[in-house]
Amino acid sequence: MGGPRRISNLEGFLLLILGAFAASFLVQSWELGQTAAMFPRLVAGASLALLALVTAFELMGKGSARKKPLEAVTTRAPDAILWPVALAVQIGYIALVVLVGFSLATLIYLMGSPLQMRYRRWGVLGAFAILLTATVVASFTYLFHVRLPEGLLWSSLKSRY
């Protein structure tokens, strides 16, 4: 139980599939223009590099070791958030992206998700949500030239006026 944790057969198979998708993603990005291929190449390259790093650590035998027995790890804290609630928050975020657009949905999500985890420092939370949303929107819009979803409500308001 206390020995080094090795990658199971299922984890190895899933990592192999991830590596195949990342490699095909990288190959397909070479057909795109220089600006359009920047982000796909970054994602595929980072995925392959991290996959190679995990494989190297596993082959060298430096996999992470369990510090506690499995029974102790699976016990849930009394104030832990249930997984259906966390899944509902993720689905709600996707629905908000469709309804109000990426920028406003991300701001709402970044304000609401830490509140769900009982984080109550309002100043830090507000600054974090606003700065991260602005950084993500600016980088995708101006650096990667990606059109972010406007949302159905914004699109309908924009078309009326």
N, C-alpha and C positions, 0 to 999 in steps of 0.2 A: 503494500500500500504506500509506503513512504519512498519508494524508488523513483527514478526519473519517469516522467510521463512521456510516452511516445505517441506519435500521431496514429490514430486508429485507421483501419482500412477505409472506412467511410470518409473520414477527414482527408485522407490522402487522395481518394478518388475525387472528392469535391475540389481539392486544391488543383488537381490535374485538369479538371474541367475549367476552373477559373483561369489557369495558365493558358489553356487552349483558346478561350475567349479573348484574353488579353492579347495573345499573339496574333489572332485573326483581326482583332480591332486595330492593332498596330500596322499590320499589312494593308488593311483597307484604308487606313489614313494616308498612305503614301499616294493614293489616287486623288486626294483633295488638294486644294491650293495651300500655299504656305500659311496663310492666316487662318483658314478654316481648319487646318489639321493641327494647330498648336495645342488645343485642349485635349483632343483625342489621343495625341501622342504622349502628352503629359500623363494622362490617366493610365494608358496602356504601359508606358515605361515604368511608372511608379508601381503598378501592380506586378509586373514581371520582376522588378528589383526586389520588392518585398517578398515575393514568392521564392526567389532565389535565396534570399537571406534566411527565410524559415527552413528551406531545404538544407542549407549549409549547416544551420544550428542542429537540425535533427541528425544529419549524417555525422557530425562531430560529437554527438551524444550530449549536447548541452540543452536538451529539452527542459522545460520548467518542471520542477519537482513539486509534488503535492505536500503541503505543510500540514493539512488536517485530513482526517479520514473523510470519505465521501459522505457519511451520514451527517457530520458536522457542517459540511459545506451546503447541503441541501436544506437545512433548517432555515425558515424564513423569519426575518426580523418582524416584530409585531407591528411596526409602522411602515412596512414595505408596501410599495404600490403593486397591485395585482397586474399580471400581464394583460388581461383583457382591457383594463383601463388604459394602459400604455399603448396598446394596439388601437384603441378607439381614438386616442389623441393623434396618432399618426394618420389614421384614416380621415379624421377631422381636418388635419393640416392639408391633405391632398384635396379634400372638398373645398376648403377655403381658397386654395390656389386657383381652382377652377372658377369659383364664384367671385372673389375680390382681387385676384391677381397675386403674383409671386411676392412682390414687395410688402404689401400689407399683410398677407398671410404669414410670411416669414416673421415679420415684426410681432404679430399676435402670438405666433407659436413660441418665439423666443422669450416673450413675456410670460406666457402661460405654462410652459413646460417646467421651468424652475419653480414656479408656484406650486405645481402639482407635486414636486419633490420637496415641498415645505421650505423652500428658500425664501426668506422674508426681508432681505436687504434691498429696499425699493430703489435707492439711488444707484447702486451697483447694477441691479437688474435692468433698470431703464437705460443706463448708459451702455451696458453690454448689448442689449437688444438693438438699440438704435445704431451703435457703431458697427456691429457685425452685419446688420441688414444693409447699411449703407456701403460697407466694404464689399459684400458679396454682390450686390446689385451693380456697383460701379465697376468691379472687376469683370463681371460677366458682360456688362453692356459695353464698356470702353476698351478693355484689354482683349477679351475673347470675341467681341462682336456677336454676342448671342442675344437674340430677341427673347425676352422673358415674357411669360404669359401675363396678359393684361387682366384677365378675368371677365366673366360674363357681364357683371354689373358695370364695370368701367367701360367696356366696349359698347354696351347699350347706351350709356350716358354720353359717350364721345360721339356716337353716331347721330344722336338727337340734336346736338348743338354744334 
